[in-house]
Amino acid sequence: ISLNNEKFNPYSLNGVKCNGYNVQFLNCLHDLVLVLHSRRYGTYFPAIQCVLTIKMLFILGRVFNGSGKPIDRGPIVLAEDYLDIMGQPINPQCRIYPEEMIQTGISAIDGMNSIARGQKIPIFSAAGLPHNEIAAQICRQAGLVQKSKDVMDYNAENFAIVFAAMGVNMETARFFKSDFEENGSMDNVCLFLNLANDPTIERIITPRLALTTAEYLAYQCEKHVLVILTDMSSYAEALREVSAAREEVPGRRGFPGYMYTDLATIYERAGRIEGRNGSITQIPILTMPNDDITHPIPDLTGYITEGQVYVDRQLHNRQIYPPINVLPSLSRLMKSAIGEGMTRKDHADVSNQLYACYAIGKDVQAMKAVVGEEALTSDDLLYLEFLQKFEKNFIAQGPYDNRTVYETLDIGWQLLRIFPKEMLKRIPQSTLAEFYPRESAARH
């Protein structure tokens, strides 16, 4: 507390030096009353001006319902600012192009669909798939690959997570909350929970409350914020329900014609702004109805966002975790966040070659089901061997297995050594000469 217009005796009656007054807050939830205690003067109420120099109550570490009211039995939050939950349009000229890779520790993402800080990339999943576990693993393990000039980027207190749940069951909400508590990150997490039994209209504002909170943390508190939105399918269905109640003209499959614009007002609130140290990285989760990627919700989401992480049911049925199918997955900002000086100079070439070999392996597997294994050539058998080892050693990993991007690239090279050099046509000869012969860990 900084006290203005008040002079105090620097020494008490017994000669002990005093630095000021002890301050007690009374009834701080409604009217702020200061009671000052001094050894010399006792308790009194001087007519002075007081300035709060500490934040009394903060939004991090708190749990709110879908309307922003605390449900964790804690005190109400004292507002420092009032913001429009619809947000303000960002001048495109002021946006900074994302160029810092976020290391998630998941090889299928780091190696072949790298995420940049400030990117918006959804997880396309379906009912019964472990998309919640993947999102929780990303929250546990996310961090930058290398240090940049700004020391604040690497302060543990400079990272925050904003989690918004829309129409989820109690089990999903409990899973994320317990996971944040177990890994010790709850103090840097803010949760907005709209459960399945909560009002439908509340789901319309829940993601906007979360993103307004993220913008405050990123652009005013200069924190790097990771926003998890689940489930965007429940949000879109709530939008359809409200639109039908208003008797608006329906569009595809009954969804309103303005759903694309409405989704854009949510997804476009990610990124970095010039002159601000903070950033907002969005990872929305949506469940595709009937595993249909052409459904309006994933279809329109794919147009707006910068790629997608596709969770595959066939991989999940084969007990592969995380069941991320790299072929339909995409990261449009990967090219700007990898390479020499950011990850490693062979990153892009290894990713391209792994994509090519995996795609050919899938074709050979389909052909094998028709003509049989006896009709396959020796090259086809190599692709089949690569396919099996790629899914077993590269894609599959444990939920607490945190691989560095360099370990991921080394695993990729081990798989590519199944083929002779002549078959690796996506990698330049200079890169092959440097990395192909090495069996040990590559130089960082």
C-alpha positions as a Markdown table, in Angstrom:
| # | Residue | x | y | z |
|---|---|---|---|---|
| 1 | Ile | 0.0 | 0.0 | 0.0 |
| 2 | Ser | 1.3 | 3.4 | -0.9 |
| 3 | Leu | 0.0 | 6.2 | 1.3 |
| 4 | Asn | -0.2 | 9.7 | -0.1 |
| 5 | Asn | -0.5 | 13.0 | 1.9 |
| 6 | Glu | 0.3 | 11.3 | 5.2 |
| 7 | Lys | 3.5 | 11.7 | 7.2 |
| 8 | Phe | 4.4 | 9.1 | 9.8 |
| 9 | Asn | 7.0 | 9.0 | 12.5 |
| 10 | Pro | 9.9 | 6.8 | 11.3 |
| 11 | Tyr | 10.5 | 5.6 | 14.9 |
| 12 | Ser | 8.2 | 4.0 | 17.4 |
| 13 | Leu | 8.1 | 4.9 | 21.1 |
| 14 | Asn | 10.7 | 2.2 | 22.0 |
| 15 | Gly | 13.1 | 3.4 | 19.3 |
| 16 | Val | 12.4 | 0.7 | 16.7 |
| 17 | Lys | 12.4 | 2.0 | 13.2 |
| 18 | Cys | 9.0 | 1.8 | 11.4 |
| 19 | Asn | 8.6 | 1.7 | 7.6 |
| 20 | Gly | 4.9 | 2.6 | 7.6 |
| 21 | Tyr | 1.6 | 1.3 | 8.8 |
| 22 | Asn | 0.1 | -2.1 | 8.9 |
| 23 | Val | -3.1 | -2.2 | 6.8 |
| 24 | Gln | -6.1 | -4.3 | 7.4 |
| 25 | Phe | -8.9 | -4.7 | 4.7 |
| 26 | Leu | -12.4 | -4.9 | 6.0 |
| 27 | Asn | -15.4 | -5.9 | 3.8 |
| 28 | Cys | -13.3 | -5.9 | 0.7 |
| 29 | Leu | -16.0 | -7.6 | -1.4 |
| 30 | His | -18.2 | -4.5 | -1.4 |
| 31 | Asp | -16.9 | -1.3 | 0.2 |
| 32 | Leu | -13.1 | -1.0 | 0.7 |
| 33 | Val | -12.3 | 0.3 | 4.2 |
| 34 | Leu | -8.8 | 0.7 | 5.4 |
| 35 | Val | -8.0 | 0.4 | 9.1 |
| 36 | Leu | -4.4 | 1.6 | 9.8 |
| 37 | His | -2.5 | 0.3 | 12.8 |
| 38 | Ser | 0.5 | 2.1 | 14.4 |
| 39 | Arg | 2.3 | 1.4 | 17.6 |
| 40 | Arg | 2.5 | 5.1 | 18.2 |
| 41 | Tyr | -1.0 | 6.2 | 17.3 |
| 42 | Gly | -3.0 | 3.0 | 17.7 |
| 43 | Thr | -6.0 | 2.4 | 15.3 |
| 44 | Tyr | -7.4 | 5.4 | 13.5 |
| 45 | Phe | -9.0 | 6.4 | 10.2 |
| 46 | Pro | -7.0 | 9.3 | 8.7 |
| 47 | Ala | -8.3 | 11.2 | 5.7 |
| 48 | Ile | -5.6 | 10.1 | 3.3 |
| 49 | Gln | -5.4 | 8.8 | -0.3 |
| 50 | Cys | -4.5 | 5.2 | -0.7 |
| 51 | Val | -3.2 | 3.5 | -3.8 |
| 52 | Leu | -3.3 | -0.3 | -4.3 |
| 53 | Thr | 0.1 | -1.4 | -5.6 |
| 54 | Ile | -0.7 | -5.2 | -5.5 |
| 55 | Lys | -3.4 | -7.1 | -7.4 |
| 56 | Met | -5.9 | -8.2 | -4.7 |
| 57 | Leu | -7.8 | -10.9 | -6.7 |
| 58 | Phe | -6.8 | -12.3 | -10.1 |
| 59 | Ile | -8.6 | -14.4 | -12.7 |
| 60 | Leu | -5.9 | -17.1 | -13.0 |
| 61 | Gly | -6.4 | -20.1 | -10.9 |
| 62 | Arg | -10.1 | -19.6 | -10.9 |
| 63 | Val | -13.1 | -21.6 | -12.2 |
| 64 | Phe | -16.1 | -19.8 | -13.7 |
| 65 | Asn | -19.4 | -20.9 | -15.2 |
| 66 | Gly | -20.3 | -20.1 | -18.8 |
| 67 | Ser | -21.5 | -16.7 | -17.8 |
| 68 | Gly | -18.3 | -15.7 | -16.0 |
| 69 | Lys | -19.5 | -16.2 | -12.4 |
| 70 | Pro | -17.2 | -17.9 | -10.0 |
| 71 | Ile | -18.2 | -21.5 | -9.1 |
| 72 | Asp | -15.1 | -22.4 | -7.1 |
| 73 | Arg | -16.4 | -21.0 | -3.8 |
| 74 | Gly | -13.8 | -18.2 | -4.0 |
| 75 | Pro | -14.4 | -14.5 | -3.7 |
| 76 | Ile | -15.6 | -12.4 | -6.6 |
| 77 | Val | -13.0 | -10.9 | -8.9 |
| 78 | Leu | -12.5 | -7.1 | -8.6 |
| 79 | Ala | -12.5 | -5.7 | -12.1 |
| 80 | Glu | -9.5 | -3.7 | -13.2 |
| 81 | Asp | -11.1 | -3.0 | -16.6 |
| 82 | Tyr | -14.3 | -3.6 | -18.5 |
| 83 | Leu | -14.0 | -5.0 | -22.0 |
| 84 | Asp | -16.5 | -5.9 | -24.8 |
| 85 | Ile | -16.7 | -9.7 | -25.0 |
| 86 | Met | -17.1 | -9.4 | -28.8 |
| 87 | Gly | -13.6 | -8.0 | -29.0 |
| 88 | Gln | -12.2 | -5.3 | -31.2 |
| 89 | Pro | -11.1 | -5.9 | -34.8 |
| 90 | Ile | -7.3 | -6.1 | -35.2 |
| 91 | Asn | -5.6 | -4.1 | -37.9 |
| 92 | Pro | -4.0 | -6.7 | -40.2 |
| 93 | Gln | -1.0 | -4.4 | -40.6 |
| 94 | Cys | -0.3 | -4.6 | -36.8 |
| 95 | Arg | -0.3 | -8.4 | -36.8 |
| 96 | Ile | 3.1 | -10.2 | -36.4 |
| 97 | Tyr | 3.6 | -13.3 | -38.6 |
| 98 | Pro | 4.0 | -16.3 | -36.3 |
| 99 | Glu | 7.6 | -17.6 | -36.5 |
| 100 | Glu | 8.3 | -19.3 | -33.2 |
| 101 | Met | 7.6 | -23.0 | -33.1 |
| 102 | Ile | 5.8 | -24.4 | -30.0 |
| 103 | Gln | 7.2 | -27.8 | -29.1 |
| 104 | Thr | 4.3 | -30.0 | -27.9 |
| 105 | Gly | 6.3 | -33.2 | -27.3 |
| 106 | Ile | 4.1 | -35.1 | -29.7 |
| 107 | Ser | 6.1 | -36.4 | -32.7 |
| 108 | Ala | 3.1 | -36.4 | -35.2 |
| 109 | Ile | 2.6 | -32.7 | -34.5 |
| 110 | Asp | 6.2 | -31.4 | -33.9 |
| 111 | Gly | 7.7 | -33.4 | -36.8 |
| 112 | Met | 5.0 | -33.1 | -39.5 |
| 113 | Asn | 2.5 | -30.4 | -38.4 |
| 114 | Ser | 4.5 | -28.0 | -36.4 |
| 115 | Ile | 2.5 | -25.3 | -34.5 |
| 116 | Ala | 3.7 | -21.7 | -34.3 |
| 117 | Arg | 3.0 | -19.3 | -31.4 |
| 118 | Gly | 0.0 | -17.3 | -32.3 |
| 119 | Gln | -1.5 | -19.9 | -34.6 |
| 120 | Lys | -5.1 | -21.1 | -34.6 |
| 121 | Ile | -5.2 | -24.9 | -35.3 |
| 122 | Pro | -8.2 | -27.1 | -34.4 |
| 123 | Ile | -8.3 | -30.7 | -33.4 |
| 124 | Phe | -10.7 | -32.6 | -35.7 |
| 125 | Ser | -12.0 | -35.5 | -33.7 |
| 126 | Ala | -15.1 | -37.6 | -33.2 |
| 127 | Ala | -17.1 | -39.1 | -30.4 |
| 128 | Gly | -15.2 | -41.7 | -28.3 |
| 129 | Leu | -11.7 | -40.6 | -29.5 |
| 130 | Pro | -9.0 | -39.3 | -27.0 |
| 131 | His | -9.0 | -35.6 | -28.1 |
| 132 | Asn | -9.3 | -34.5 | -24.5 |
| 133 | Glu | -6.2 | -36.5 | -23.6 |
| 134 | Ile | -4.2 | -35.0 | -26.6 |
| 135 | Ala | -5.2 | -31.4 | -25.6 |
| 136 | Ala | -4.2 | -32.0 | -22.0 |
| 137 | Gln | -0.9 | -33.4 | -23.1 |
| 138 | Ile | -0.3 | -30.3 | -25.2 |
| 139 | Cys | -1.1 | -28.1 | -22.2 |
| 140 | Arg | 1.4 | -30.1 | -20.1 |
| 141 | Gln | 4.3 | -30.2 | -22.5 |
| 142 | Ala | 4.0 | -27.0 | -24.6 |
| 143 | Gly | 7.1 | -24.8 | -24.8 |
| 144 | Leu | 9.3 | -23.0 | -27.2 |
| 145 | Val | 12.1 | -24.9 | -29.0 |
| 146 | Gln | 14.8 | -22.2 | -28.5 |
| 147 | Lys | 15.2 | -19.0 | -26.6 |
| 148 | Ser | 14.5 | -15.7 | -28.3 |
| 149 | Lys | 15.7 | -12.2 | -27.3 |
| 150 | Asp | 12.9 | -11.6 | -24.9 |
| 151 | Val | 13.6 | -13.1 | -21.5 |
| 152 | Met | 10.0 | -12.7 | -20.5 |
| 153 | Asp | 9.0 | -15.4 | -23.0 |
| 154 | Tyr | 10.7 | -18.0 | -20.9 |
| 155 | Asn | 9.5 | -17.0 | -17.5 |
| 156 | Ala | 7.2 | -19.8 | -16.2 |
| 157 | Glu | 4.9 | -17.1 | -14.8 |
| 158 | Asn | 4.5 | -15.6 | -18.2 |
| 159 | Phe | 2.5 | -18.5 | -19.6 |
| 160 | Ala | -1.2 | -18.9 | -19.1 |
| 161 | Ile | -4.0 | -21.3 | -20.2 |
| 162 | Val | -7.6 | -20.3 | -20.8 |
| 163 | Phe | -9.9 | -23.3 | -21.0 |
| 164 | Ala | -13.5 | -22.9 | -22.2 |
| 165 | Ala | -15.9 | -25.9 | -22.2 |
| 166 | Met | -19.2 | -25.7 | -24.1 |
| 167 | Gly | -21.9 | -28.3 | -23.6 |
| 168 | Val | -19.5 | -30.9 | -22.2 |
| 169 | Asn | -20.3 | -33.5 | -19.6 |
| 170 | Met | -19.1 | -33.3 | -16.0 |
| 171 | Glu | -16.5 | -36.0 | -16.6 |
| 172 | Thr | -14.7 | -33.9 | -19.3 |
| 173 | Ala | -14.7 | -30.8 | -17.0 |
| 174 | Arg | -13.4 | -32.9 | -14.1 |
| 175 | Phe | -10.7 | -34.5 | -16.3 |
| 176 | Phe | -9.2 | -31.2 | -17.4 |
| 177 | Lys | -9.5 | -29.6 | -13.9 |
| 178 | Ser | -7.8 | -32.6 | -12.2 |
| 179 | Asp | -5.1 | -32.7 | -14.9 |
| 180 | Phe | -4.2 | -29.0 | -14.4 |
| 181 | Glu | -4.1 | -29.6 | -10.7 |
| 182 | Glu | -1.9 | -32.7 | -10.9 |
| 183 | Asn | 0.8 | -31.1 | -13.1 |
| 184 | Gly | 0.9 | -28.0 | -10.9 |
| 185 | Ser | -0.3 | -25.5 | -13.6 |
| 186 | Met | -3.7 | -24.6 | -12.0 |
| 187 | Asp | -2.3 | -21.3 | -10.8 |
| 188 | Asn | -1.8 | -20.3 | -14.4 |
| 189 | Val | -5.1 | -21.6 | -15.7 |
| 190 | Cys | -8.5 | -19.9 | -16.0 |
| 191 | Leu | -11.5 | -22.2 | -16.6 |
| 192 | Phe | -15.0 | -21.3 | -18.1 |
| 193 | Leu | -17.3 | -24.3 | -17.8 |
| 194 | Asn | -20.7 | -24.5 | -19.6 |
| 195 | Leu | -21.9 | -28.0 | -18.9 |
| 196 | Ala | -24.5 | -30.0 | -20.9 |
| 197 | Asn | -27.2 | -29.2 | -18.4 |
| 198 | Asp | -26.5 | -25.5 | -18.5 |
| 199 | Pro | -28.6 | -23.1 | -20.7 |
| 200 | Thr | -28.0 | -23.3 | -24.4 |
| 201 | Ile | -27.9 | -19.5 | -24.9 |
| 202 | Glu | -25.0 | -19.4 | -22.4 |
| 203 | Arg | -22.8 | -21.4 | -24.9 |
| 204 | Ile | -22.9 | -18.4 | -27.3 |
| 205 | Ile | -21.0 | -16.2 | -24.9 |
| 206 | Thr | -18.7 | -18.7 | -23.2 |
| 207 | Pro | -16.0 | -18.7 | -25.9 |
| 208 | Arg | -16.1 | -15.0 | -26.1 |
| 209 | Leu | -15.7 | -14.6 | -22.4 |
| 210 | Ala | -12.6 | -16.9 | -22.6 |
| 211 | Leu | -11.1 | -15.0 | -25.5 |
| 212 | Thr | -11.7 | -11.6 | -23.9 |
| 213 | Thr | -9.9 | -13.0 | -20.8 |
| 214 | Ala | -7.1 | -14.3 | -23.1 |
| 215 | Glu | -6.8 | -10.9 | -24.8 |
| 216 | Tyr | -6.5 | -9.1 | -21.5 |
| 217 | Leu | -3.8 | -11.5 | -20.3 |
| 218 | Ala | -1.9 | -11.3 | -23.6 |
| 219 | Tyr | -2.1 | -7.7 | -24.6 |
| 220 | Gln | -2.3 | -6.0 | -21.2 |
| 221 | Cys | -0.5 | -8.4 | -18.9 |
| 222 | Glu | 1.9 | -9.5 | -21.8 |
| 223 | Lys | 1.5 | -13.2 | -21.2 |
| 224 | His | 1.6 | -16.0 | -23.7 |
| 225 | Val | -1.8 | -17.6 | -23.6 |
| 226 | Leu | -2.9 | -21.0 | -24.9 |
| 227 | Val | -6.7 | -21.1 | -25.4 |
| 228 | Ile | -8.5 | -24.5 | -25.5 |
| 229 | Leu | -12.1 | -24.4 | -26.8 |
| 230 | Thr | -14.2 | -27.6 | -26.5 |
| 231 | Asp | -16.5 | -28.6 | -28.0 |
| 232 | Met | -17.0 | -26.2 | -31.0 |
| 233 | Ser | -19.7 | -28.6 | -32.3 |
| 234 | Ser | -21.8 | -28.0 | -29.2 |
| 235 | Tyr | -21.3 | -24.2 | -29.8 |
| 236 | Ala | -22.5 | -24.5 | -33.5 |
| 237 | Glu | -25.5 | -26.6 | -32.5 |
| 238 | Ala | -26.4 | -24.0 | -29.9 |
| 239 | Leu | -26.1 | -21.4 | -32.6 |
| 240 | Arg | -28.5 | -23.4 | -34.8 |
| 241 | Glu | -30.9 | -23.8 | -31.9 |
| 242 | Val | -31.0 | -20.0 | -31.2 |
| 243 | Ser | -31.3 | -19.3 | -34.9 |
| 244 | Ala | -34.3 | -21.6 | -35.2 |
| 245 | Ala | -35.9 | -20.0 | -32.2 |
| 246 | Arg | -35.6 | -16.6 | -33.9 |
| 247 | Glu | -37.2 | -18.1 | -37.1 |
| 248 | Glu | -34.2 | -17.3 | -39.3 |
| 249 | Val | -33.8 | -18.8 | -42.7 |
| 250 | Pro | -31.7 | -22.0 | -42.3 |
| 251 | Gly | -28.6 | -22.8 | -44.4 |
| 252 | Arg | -26.8 | -26.1 | -44.8 |
| 253 | Arg | -28.2 | -28.9 | -42.6 |
| 254 | Gly | -30.2 | -26.3 | -40.6 |
| 255 | Phe | -27.3 | -24.2 | -39.5 |
| 256 | Pro | -27.6 | -20.4 | -40.0 |
| 257 | Gly | -26.2 | -18.9 | -43.1 |
| 258 | Tyr | -24.0 | -16.6 | -41.0 |
| 259 | Met | -22.2 | -19.5 | -39.1 |
| 260 | Tyr | -19.0 | -18.9 | -41.1 |
| 261 | Thr | -18.9 | -15.3 | -40.1 |
| 262 | Asp | -19.8 | -16.2 | -36.5 |
| 263 | Leu | -17.0 | -18.8 | -36.3 |
| 264 | Ala | -14.5 | -16.3 | -37.8 |
| 265 | Thr | -15.3 | -13.8 | -35.0 |
| 266 | Ile | -14.0 | -16.5 | -32.6 |
| 267 | Tyr | -11.0 | -18.0 | -34.5 |
| 268 | Glu | -9.6 | -14.7 | -35.8 |
| 269 | Arg | -9.0 | -13.5 | -32.2 |
| 270 | Ala | -5.7 | -15.4 | -32.1 |
| 271 | Gly | -2.2 | -14.2 | -33.0 |
| 272 | Arg | 0.4 | -11.6 | -32.1 |
| 273 | Ile | 0.2 | -7.8 | -32.2 |
| 274 | Glu | 3.1 | -5.5 | -32.9 |
| 275 | Gly | 4.3 | -3.7 | -29.8 |
| 276 | Arg | 2.9 | -6.3 | -27.4 |
| 277 | Asn | 4.9 | -9.1 | -25.9 |
| 278 | Gly | 2.0 | -11.5 | -25.4 |
| 279 | Ser | 0.4 | -13.9 | -27.8 |
| 280 | Ile | -2.8 | -16.0 | -28.2 |
| 281 | Thr | -2.5 | -19.5 | -29.6 |
| 282 | Gln | -5.9 | -21.2 | -30.2 |
| 283 | Ile | -6.5 | -25.0 | -30.2 |
| 284 | Pro | -10.3 | -25.5 | -30.6 |
| 285 | Ile | -11.6 | -29.0 | -30.4 |
| 286 | Leu | -14.6 | -30.1 | -32.5 |
| 287 | Thr | -16.2 | -33.5 | -32.8 |
| 288 | Met | -17.2 | -34.4 | -36.4 |
| 289 | Pro | -20.7 | -35.8 | -36.5 |
| 290 | Asn | -20.6 | -39.4 | -37.9 |
| 291 | Asp | -16.9 | -38.9 | -38.5 |
| 292 | Asp | -17.8 | -36.7 | -41.5 |
| 293 | Ile | -15.1 | -34.1 | -42.3 |
| 294 | Thr | -17.4 | -32.6 | -45.0 |
| 295 | His | -20.0 | -31.6 | -42.3 |
| 296 | Pro | -20.5 | -27.8 | -42.2 |
| 297 | Ile | -18.8 | -27.4 | -38.8 |
| 298 | Pro | -15.4 | -28.9 | -39.7 |
| 299 | Asp | -15.7 | -27.7 | -43.3 |
| 300 | Leu | -16.2 | -24.0 | -42.3 |
| 301 | Thr | -13.6 | -24.3 | -39.5 |
| 302 | Gly | -11.0 | -25.6 | -42.0 |
| 303 | Tyr | -11.5 | -22.5 | -44.2 |
| 304 | Ile | -10.9 | -20.1 | -41.3 |
| 305 | Thr | -8.1 | -21.8 | -39.3 |
| 306 | Glu | -4.5 | -22.4 | -40.2 |
| 307 | Gly | -4.6 | -26.2 | -40.6 |
| 308 | Gln | -6.0 | -29.0 | -38.5 |
| 309 | Val | -4.9 | -32.0 | -36.4 |
| 310 | Tyr | -6.9 | -35.0 | -37.5 |
| 311 | Val | -7.7 | -37.7 | -34.9 |
| 312 | Asp | -8.3 | -41.0 | -36.7 |
| 313 | Arg | -10.7 | -43.7 | -35.5 |
| 314 | Gln | -8.9 | -46.5 | -37.3 |
| 315 | Leu | -5.6 | -45.7 | -35.6 |
| 316 | His | -7.5 | -45.6 | -32.3 |
| 317 | Asn | -9.0 | -49.0 | -32.9 |
| 318 | Arg | -5.5 | -50.4 | -33.4 |
| 319 | Gln | -4.5 | -49.1 | -29.9 |
| 320 | Ile | -2.2 | -46.3 | -31.2 |
| 321 | Tyr | -2.0 | -43.2 | -29.0 |
| 322 | Pro | -2.1 | -40.5 | -30.0 |
| 323 | Pro | -4.2 | -41.6 | -33.0 |
| 324 | Ile | -3.2 | -38.6 | -35.2 |
| 325 | Asn | -3.5 | -39.3 | -38.9 |
| 326 | Val | -0.8 | -37.2 | -40.5 |
| 327 | Leu | -2.1 | -37.4 | -44.1 |
| 328 | Pro | -5.3 | -35.2 | -43.6 |
| 329 | Ser | -3.6 | -33.2 | -40.9 |
| 330 | Leu | -2.0 | -29.8 | -41.9 |
| 331 | Ser | -0.2 | -26.8 | -40.4 |
| 332 | Arg | -0.2 | -23.9 | -42.8 |
| 333 | Leu | 2.3 | -21.9 | -40.7 |
| 334 | Met | 4.8 | -24.8 | -40.3 |
| 335 | Lys | 7.1 | -23.5 | -43.0 |
| 336 | Ser | 7.8 | -20.3 | -41.2 |
| 337 | Ala | 8.5 | -21.9 | -37.8 |
| 338 | Ile | 11.0 | -24.6 | -38.7 |
| 339 | Gly | 14.4 | -24.8 | -40.4 |
| 340 | Glu | 17.9 | -23.7 | -39.6 |
| 341 | Gly | 18.1 | -21.3 | -36.7 |
| 342 | Met | 14.6 | -22.3 | -35.5 |
| 343 | Thr | 14.6 | -26.1 | -35.3 |
| 344 | Arg | 17.1 | -27.9 | -37.6 |
| 345 | Lys | 17.9 | -27.4 | -41.2 |
| 346 | Asp | 16.7 | -30.9 | -42.2 |
| 347 | His | 13.3 | -30.5 | -40.6 |
| 348 | Ala | 11.3 | -29.6 | -43.7 |
| 349 | Asp | 13.0 | -32.3 | -45.9 |
| 350 | Val | 12.5 | -35.1 | -43.3 |
| 351 | Ser | 8.8 | -34.1 | -43.0 |
| 352 | Asn | 8.3 | -34.1 | -46.8 |
| 353 | Gln | 10.0 | -37.5 | -47.2 |
| 354 | Leu | 8.0 | -39.0 | -44.3 |
| 355 | Tyr | 4.8 | -37.8 | -45.8 |
| 356 | Ala | 5.7 | -39.3 | -49.2 |
| 357 | Cys | 6.7 | -42.7 | -47.8 |
| 358 | Tyr | 3.7 | -42.9 | -45.6 |
| 359 | Ala | 1.3 | -42.1 | -48.4 |
| 360 | Ile | 2.9 | -44.7 | -50.7 |
| 361 | Gly | 2.8 | -47.2 | -47.9 |
| 362 | Lys | -0.9 | -46.6 | -47.5 |
| 363 | Asp | -1.4 | -47.2 | -51.3 |
| 364 | Val | 0.7 | -50.4 | -51.1 |
| 365 | Gln | -1.4 | -51.6 | -48.2 |
| 366 | Ala | -4.6 | -51.1 | -50.1 |
| 367 | Met | -3.1 | -52.9 | -53.2 |
| 368 | Lys | -2.0 | -55.8 | -51.0 |
| 369 | Ala | -5.6 | -56.4 | -49.9 |
| 370 | Val | -6.5 | -56.9 | -53.6 |
| 371 | Val | -3.6 | -58.7 | -55.2 |
| 372 | Gly | -1.9 | -60.3 | -52.1 |
| 373 | Glu | 1.5 | -60.0 | -50.7 |
| 374 | Glu | 3.1 | -62.4 | -53.3 |
| 375 | Ala | 2.4 | -59.9 | -56.1 |
| 376 | Leu | 4.3 | -57.1 | -54.4 |
| 377 | Thr | 7.7 | -55.9 | -55.5 |
| 378 | Ser | 10.7 | -55.6 | -53.2 |
| 379 | Asp | 10.2 | -51.8 | -53.0 |
| 380 | Asp | 6.6 | -52.3 | -52.0 |
| 381 | Leu | 7.7 | -54.6 | -49.2 |
| 382 | Leu | 10.0 | -51.8 | -47.9 |
| 383 | Tyr | 7.1 | -49.4 | -47.9 |
| 384 | Leu | 5.0 | -51.8 | -46.0 |
| 385 | Glu | 7.8 | -52.2 | -43.4 |
| 386 | Phe | 8.1 | -48.5 | -43.2 |
| 387 | Leu | 4.3 | -48.1 | -42.7 |
| 388 | Gln | 4.2 | -50.5 | -39.7 |
| 389 | Lys | 7.3 | -49.0 | -38.0 |
| 390 | Phe | 6.2 | -45.5 | -38.7 |
| 391 | Glu | 2.9 | -46.0 | -36.8 |
| 392 | Lys | 4.5 | -48.0 | -34.1 |
| 393 | Asn | 7.6 | -45.9 | -33.4 |
| 394 | Phe | 6.9 | -42.4 | -34.7 |
| 395 | Ile | 3.1 | -41.8 | -34.2 |
| 396 | Ala | 2.6 | -44.0 | -31.1 |
| 397 | Gln | 4.0 | -42.6 | -27.8 |
| 398 | Gly | 2.8 | -42.5 | -24.2 |
| 399 | Pro | 0.6 | -39.7 | -22.8 |
| 400 | Tyr | 3.5 | -38.5 | -20.7 |
| 401 | Asp | 6.2 | -39.1 | -23.3 |
| 402 | Asn | 7.7 | -35.7 | -24.0 |
| 403 | Arg | 9.9 | -35.9 | -27.0 |
| 404 | Thr | 12.0 | -33.0 | -28.1 |
| 405 | Val | 11.9 | -32.0 | -31.8 |
| 406 | Tyr | 15.4 | -33.3 | -32.2 |
| 407 | Glu | 14.4 | -36.7 | -30.9 |
| 408 | Thr | 11.5 | -36.7 | -33.3 |
| 409 | Leu | 13.8 | -35.9 | -36.3 |
| 410 | Asp | 16.2 | -38.6 | -35.2 |
| 411 | Ile | 13.4 | -41.2 | -35.1 |
| 412 | Gly | 12.4 | -40.0 | -38.6 |
| 413 | Trp | 15.9 | -40.6 | -39.9 |
| 414 | Gln | 15.9 | -44.1 | -38.3 |
| 415 | Leu | 12.8 | -44.9 | -40.2 |
| 416 | Leu | 14.1 | -43.4 | -43.5 |
| 417 | Arg | 17.2 | -45.6 | -43.3 |
| 418 | Ile | 14.9 | -48.5 | -44.1 |
| 419 | Phe | 15.2 | -47.3 | -47.7 |
| 420 | Pro | 18.4 | -47.0 | -49.7 |
| 421 | Lys | 19.5 | -43.4 | -50.5 |
| 422 | Glu | 18.3 | -43.7 | -54.1 |
| 423 | Met | 14.7 | -44.0 | -53.0 |
| 424 | Leu | 14.7 | -40.8 | -50.8 |
| 425 | Lys | 14.0 | -38.4 | -53.6 |
| 426 | Arg | 12.5 | -35.6 | -51.5 |
| 427 | Ile | 15.7 | -34.9 | -49.6 |
| 428 | Pro | 18.7 | -33.0 | -51.2 |
| 429 | Gln | 21.9 | -34.9 | -51.6 |
| 430 | Ser | 23.8 | -32.5 | -49.3 |
| 431 | Thr | 21.3 | -33.2 | -46.5 |
| 432 | Leu | 21.5 | -37.0 | -47.2 |
| 433 | Ala | 25.3 | -36.9 | -47.0 |
| 434 | Glu | 25.2 | -35.2 | -43.6 |
| 435 | Phe | 22.4 | -37.0 | -41.8 |
| 436 | Tyr | 21.7 | -40.3 | -43.5 |
| 437 | Pro | 24.9 | -42.2 | -42.4 |
| 438 | Arg | 24.6 | -41.1 | -38.7 |
| 439 | Glu | 23.0 | -43.7 | -36.4 |
| 440 | Ser | 23.6 | -41.7 | -33.2 |
| 441 | Ala | 21.7 | -38.6 | -32.1 |
| 442 | Ala | 22.0 | -35.8 | -34.7 |
| 443 | Arg | 23.7 | -32.6 | -33.8 |
| 444 | His | 21.4 | -29.9 | -32.4 |
